[in-house]
Amino acid sequence: MPSIPISVTTIGLLLLSNIFMTFAWYGHLKFREMPLYTVILVSWGIAFFEYCLQVPANRIGYGTFSAVELKTIQEVLTLLVFTVFSYFYLGESLKWNHYLGFGLICLATYVIFKEW
């Protein structure tokens, strides 16, 4: 059976961890009537699973990627996950300046990963 490349495993785990974290940080916005202490506890519970994915992703990926590259991958995935989340879950629309900002972040990612 072929093994999964470290880069694919790392990015997959980071993607899944970002999905959990996005729900932990922003999922409660649809439930504004719930007491703050309740959403904090629920968010902590969801964030536990994020850490169970994030920590192994960084441990597995470190060496294949530098710490700066791991953080950059995580931030780009965070924006992608949040964009989908805010549109479909929160029903928010994206404006031209959001797209421009995300494009600039992608350009920054290119600069970080480019061998100079």
Residue pairs with C-beta under 8 A, 6 or more apart in sequence:
6 60
6 61
6 64
7 61
7 64
7 65
9 57
9 60
9 61
10 57
10 58
10 60
10 61
10 64
10 65
10 70
10 73
11 61
11 73
11 77
13 53
13 54
13 56
13 57
13 60
14 53
14 54
14 57
14 61
14 70
14 73
14 74
14 77
15 77
15 81
16 53
17 50
17 51
17 53
17 54
17 57
18 50
18 74
18 77
18 78
18 81
19 81
20 46
20 47
20 49
20 50
20 53
21 46
21 47
21 50
21 54
21 78
22 78
22 81
22 82
22 85
23 46
23 85
24 43
24 44
24 46
24 47
24 50
25 43
26 82
26 85
26 86
26 90
27 43
27 46
27 89
28 34
28 39
28 42
28 43
29 90
30 89
30 90
31 39
54 74
57 70
58 70
61 70
61 73
62 70
65 73
68 112
69 112
69 113
72 108
72 109
72 112
72 113
75 105
76 105
76 106
76 109
79 102
79 105
83 94
83 98
83 102
86 92
86 94
87 93
87 94
